[in-house]
Amino acid sequence: MIFIDVCVGSSCHLMGSHEIVKLIQNEIANRHLDDEVVLSGCFCLGKCNRSGVSVKVGEEVYTGITPSNFREFWENTVMPAIKNSEM
C-alpha cells in the first residue's frame, strides 16, 4: 500500500491542488487501486514552489505537479511506487 499526500495549504491551493486531487482520485478509480493507495490532503510539505502543487508519495516529496505534467508524474512516479509496495 502506498500513501499519497497532496498539499492543500494556501500556496498549493492557489496552484490547483483541488484539480490534482481529482486527477489522482480518477486514476485510483479507473485503475481499481482503492486497496493499493491511501490518498489524503495535508498542509505545507515545506517545498513550496511557484509552479504547481507539492505531492508526497511514500516518503518522497515532489513539487511542481500540474495538470499538464500529471500523466508523466503518475506513470513515472506513482505507478512504480505502487508496484514496489506490492513486493
HELIX and SHEET records of a PDB file:
HELIX    1   1 SER A   10  LEU A   14  1                                   5    
HELIX    2   2 SER A   17  ASN A   30  1                                  14    
HELIX    3   3 PHE A   70  PHE A   73  1                                   4    
HELIX    4   4 TRP A   74  VAL A   78  3                                   5    
HELIX    5   5 MET A   79  SER A   85  1                                   7    
SHEET    1   A 4 VAL A  37  CYS A  42  0                                        
SHEET    2   A 4 ILE A   2  CYS A   7  1                                        
SHEET    3   A 4 VAL A  53  VAL A  57 -1                                        
SHEET    4   A 4 GLU A  60  ILE A  65 -1                                        
END                                                                             
